[in-house]
Each structure stands twice: as C-alpha cells, then as structure tokens.
C-alpha cells in the first residue's frame, strides 16, 4: 500500500516512469485472467499472420501458394476474437457495476476507456499521413467512424467499432437493466444477433440486385458496426452469465463438462451456419466459435494449464493494442528489409519465410514496448490517479500481486 501511494504521487510522465512501464509489462497484477491474456496474445499473432501474405507473396514469389494455408488465410479472424474478448471484459465490468450500485456511470466509463484507447490512437492518427504516404487527414478517423467512411489509420475501422460499442453497451445496460433480468437479457442479446443476420441478409440481397459481385458485397458489409458486431454481443452474453450465474463457469468437473458439451454443440451450429450462407453468417459463426473458446478457458483454472500463466503471453497481451496499430507500418517499411536481409543470408526457402514472419511480430512488439512505455502507461497511471482503480476483479487470480494497471480494463 505504501509503495502504491508513493508511486501515485509522482508524475506519470517523469523519465524514471519508464522503468515502471517496463515492470508493468512483465509483472501481472492480481486482476489478470490468464486465459484471456493467452487468447489476446493469440489474437494479435493471428492478425499479423493474416496480414503477412501480401508481403510474403512479394518477397517470396516462389512460395506464393504457401500463403493460401489456413494459418494465413484465417488470420484475419483474430479481430473477431478481439471482439469477443472486448465484449466479455467490458460487459463484465459494466454488469458488475450495475449489480453493485444499481446503475452505470456512463461518463466515467467512457473516460476510463478513452484514457486507455485515445492517447496511442491519437498519436498514430497524427502520424497516419506519413505512415501511409498520403499527405492528408480523414475526418472519419477523428470521429471514430472509419468503419463507415474509410480513414487513414490502418485498422482503424475495428477501433471505431469498439468505440461505438463503448457508447451503446453502457447506455443499453443503464436504460434496460431495470426492466430486464438474466433471462430477459439473454433473449434480448440473442434477438440482437438474429437482427444483425437479418440486416446482413437484406443488405446483401439489395446489393446483389444492384449488380454487385459477391466479393464486393463481402467487402462492403465487413466493417459497418450494425453489420459486424456479433463477437461483441456474444462476449456480452458470456459476461452476463459470469456475473449473474458465476457458478456456471466454475472450475468443477461437472460444470466444466457441461460447458465443454455446450461449447461443442455451439461450435457445430456455427460451422453449419457458415456452410449454409457465407455472406449472412460468417461473423456470427466466428463469434460462436470464439465465444465457446472463451467460455471453456474460463472454466479451466490456470494452475491446471501452466502455459496460460506464461509471462510472455501476458506481455504480448499487454502489447496487443500497440502491436495492432503498429504492425501495418512494420509490414510496409521494416519487414521488407528483414526479408531482403534473410534472403541474402539464406536464400528463398520456408525457413526464411518463417523467420520474416517472426521478425515482423518481434519488430511490432518492440515498437509497441516503446509506445506503451512512453504513451500508454503514463496515461494509465494518470487514469488511476484521477478515477481510481477499476472495481473489476479476476475470475481466478493466478498471479502474485504487483504494481501496475490491470490489462484490458
């Protein structure tokens, strides 16, 4: 307590705070959920791997077919895994606050999220003309509407989707919790999933009638919030169950068996939906599959799966936001040089392809360390000083208490 008090009195932007930021990247706090750290680390590696083929096909044309492997072609789905994780973490925080106080402080919630998201995003948005080589700004980046009007910030559409979710979710919980209980909320969220599928069907039908190709339709209905939010909704449903019926995801053999069975059935349904219609149901299928994975891992105590407690996974999970925003620039400017150097040393072969991918991930992580220490961490410390610590606690804390800000909150 004395340590935390003395730290909180210092400026978060002082030079010595760099060490605090580095320690925070390596020493998990008591509020961490190892399973979710692991999934977040997997998600960012998936996203980078999914964006790697464009570079790979250019630098390693001999292995162009290699990049059709599902490891690469399905990497983009890591964004939907992020959506499920975000829906769960934010939903759990909001529903715990509603359960504890009977209301949700929307303004305070938005400020907490803003101090986590905005500093690095604004930094990248300011640099975006230089990063993409187009010397102008786009208003949609600054209004968080780039999921409707394309902006300059690479990957900004998903952050716009998240920001819109941060507004819709607390307002919905604030306004509807007095009328809805557990069953009512589950029905309402299920109806939301159905509504999105119906709107996707109606939109695709109209675009097909207008003469658009299937490929063009898939592109046009990929980013809008109202057409691609299923992961966030499924995450909210899991969060609601974890708060309202905490024993449902408890680490007991009986409960775990039921969750595993439900996850298996849900995954089968998801695969069936995806096979039935690849335009209407792809994101619903991904949300159900990744939601099942989250539910299953939440029932597994980290002591049973020691890999979940890996400090490397924790560090990558803390860096995932920065890695997401920065890896586009790495792929554009740094990774080609890494590929050229590796080809000079070892020629074109699968090993150099793999090492280039690993180098891309490592470079993204190293840049994210810099931005975390210089930008993200100081604002997280400032947030704690202004707003205090989040009341959210872990499902099953598995790390020793340490200084720092709980990741993802």
Order of alpha helices (4+ residues) and beta strands (2+ residues): alpha-alpha-alpha-alpha-alpha-alpha-alpha-alpha-alpha-alpha-alpha-alpha-alpha-alpha-alpha-alpha-alpha
